[in-house]
């Protein structure tokens, strides 16, 4: 039985620019054959057990010849498998997708082309440069900057290209820029024509060099720009001053900043997304992982067995909410088992997680910490109240002690524990020591402690700015010799993101 091959365009770099259909293909892939992707998070849409085969090509190194890649696709499909050939940009825009499709057709293997967003238009767009614009450019051409050296001659009609098209987009042309600009000028394009070189377009590390055709080669060499980059020629480049958005600091204040996120893998996405939305380049290196409590859920399962006896349930994290309701489900129960018990949440994120299970928190303190919960519950607990506190195995005793001081009987039931995640501490320490990150985020005391453990101490963190979600996390950092550069005023992911953005904006503000 023959399988199926999907030739899928992955887009230009920003992983969110892959199409919905491309994601659908990846979700049912049994084999993924992929190029040197600008963002490998795209691969996360494929099933965990899908075979992943890297066949990327750099300018000076090819992992596999093109004919061998085509043969590989055919061989995997002939095994009856669903194969996704994942290619940067669009498969048919200098992507050699046509060659792969022709071989599959020869072998009678069904295939489908899933177009992708090509860098030819998306990279200029992210630089604030439209390839066409009314009264400025009514035509554009996409040109390879690196012709096939084996074909024996050039198909480039420089006499037509130079002046016959308003906007020229050269892909893979940085290395050949001296020749490209020479040919353009020789064939009538003015040396004063505006031009731009855009490196890593659509990515947080995007860099835009505005120049002219006559100066481009020299300016690129002086600036040290290397591939991947595109070369854009035409009067539309002048529009960048007004249409710049992706790298405009007033709109995206974290552009050009590198942030290390230490949250657990399952939780990092929301913080990462918030930082990326403001322009940051984010690397996730989880310092912790969420694990079952040491007692194997004995305490929480026992509490669930007598759940109707509690007047209040107090949740101190979204993790605690998820773990509690997972154990509730394991016991064959749902939210109805809470009966008339009231519920408190330490903050808005915890309250939001409760709403996912159909529970509206009765109390959310103004101050999102244990002391705030105690203050908010003062006067609300009935005499001799029984309180269930499902929480992390390691936590401060401020909350249970404070509730007991109010006259309550408090049962503390661990529903999860945090452990140090696996990471290459030596390599990460070297990156930090070299100043590779502008900020490192800490969203809990456990992220601080475990990152220090991974690094072999806190010394490497002296070369970056520690951003803490709240005063408790900040105090833990200080205990380990890490002085926080900033502490969020609102103890939430949003508050932490805003604090980092404000810090970056202050750095960028002119003196005086």
Secondary structure, 3 states (H helix, E strand, C coil): CCCEEEEEECECCCHHHCCHHHHHHHHCCCEEEECCCCCHHHHHHCCCCCEEEECCEECCEECCCHHHHHHHHHHHHHCCCEEEEEECECCCCCCCHHHHHHHHHHCCCCEEEECCCCHHHHHHHHCCCCCCECCCECCEEEEECCCCCCCCCCCCCHHHHHHHCCEEEEECCHHHHHHHHHHHHHCCCCCCCEEEEEECCCCCCCEEEEEECCCHHHHHHHHCCCCCEEEEECHHHHHHHHHCCCCCCCCCCCCCCEEEECCCHHHHHHHHHHHHHCCCEEEECCCEEEECCCCCCHHHHHHHHCHHHCCEEEECCHHHHHHHHHHHHHCCCCHHHHCCCEEEECCHHHHHHHHHCCCCCCEECCCCCHHHHHHHHCCCCCCCCEEEEEEECCCCCHHHHHHHHCCCEEEEEEEEEEEECCCCHHHHHHHHHCCCCCEEEECCHHHHHHHHHHHCCCHHHHHCEEEECCHHHHHHHHHCCCCCCEECCCCCHHHHHHHHHHHHHHHHCCCC
